[in-house]
């Protein structure tokens, strides 16, 4: 009986913690985009396992205003991979992911219009030799309140890879926790 009560108490304590972490928004192969990324695109990207973020450090910063700015960042995912990108806890007060069809009219938006986490489900490998065929491309935004570094965690192949993306700043401090 005591074991059952203890197990029940553990489950009750765990439920709020599980409820605090929402399921990731899912982008499937059907929502992909494609285009020629140009030569040397990987050198301009921030790579984390099966994911490459293209355009983060190139994002044109707009003057400060209300809300967070939607800054275009193309996510390129290796064929057959399904990594999950999550805004790290230390960045959640000032950043969100806008890969959930966030609409804007060139002005700031509130962070709650974005998501904390997105799973990108890539397509199978294509047999095409077209120059754009470099993985599955997903267009969207990082919603960022102010010039800063945004720290992300990428769950891929059973491990967590941490990266910092620059938005309007010349460099970022290293993450305090190593890749898992």
Protein Blocks (a to p, Z undefined) as FASTA:
>chain_A
ZZmmmmmmmmmmmmmmmmmmccdddddfklgccddebghklmmpccehjaccehjlmpcc
ddddehjddddddddddehiacdddddfklmmmgccdfeopacehiacdfklmcfbdcdd
dddddfbfbfklnbjcdddddddedjddddddddeehiacdddddehiabdcddfbdcZZ
